[in-house]
Amino acid sequence: MSTISEEQKIDTVHRLGVMSERHPELKRRVADARFELDAVILAMNAADERIQAGEEIHSLQEQAAVEQAKNAHAQALADLLRGER
């Protein structure tokens, strides 16, 4: 359950739009970080499927990659919202 009000959500959408127009390079960094996050999630899912199929492997490396990518995406998004390079 979200504690963010509808007004805050609307303000956030507006800010993202404005900052994306002002800072296209930061918008691109967010998109690149999101793509990287998507890719490592898929890799982790593939490792988990192999484990479920009986392979004696672990997905710790993939899990760590997801955490790093989540952090990178969050940082890129924060930079965009702040307009920081």
SULJOKA-V656036 format. One line per field, one symbol per residue. ss: DSSP state (A for helix, B for strand, O for the rest). psi: psi as a letter, one per 30 degrees, with the letter a starting at -180 (. if undefined). burial: b if it has 24 or more other ideal C-beta (glycine too) atoms within 12 Angstrom, else e. A space follows every 10 residues. Layout:
BEGIN
ss=???
psi=???
burial=???
END
This chain:
BEGIN
ss=OOOOOAAAAA AAAAAAAAAA AAOAAAAAAA AAAAAAAAAA AAAAAAAAAA AAOOOOOOOA AAAAAAAAAA AAAAAAAAAA AAOOO
psi=kkgkleeeee eeeeeeeeee eeifeeeeee eeeeeeeeef eeeeeeeeee efffkillge eeeeeeeeee eeeeeeeeee efgk.
burial=eeeeeeeeee eeeeeeeebb eebeebbebb eebeeebeeb beebeebeee eeeeeeeeee ebeeebeebe ebbeebbeeb beeee
END
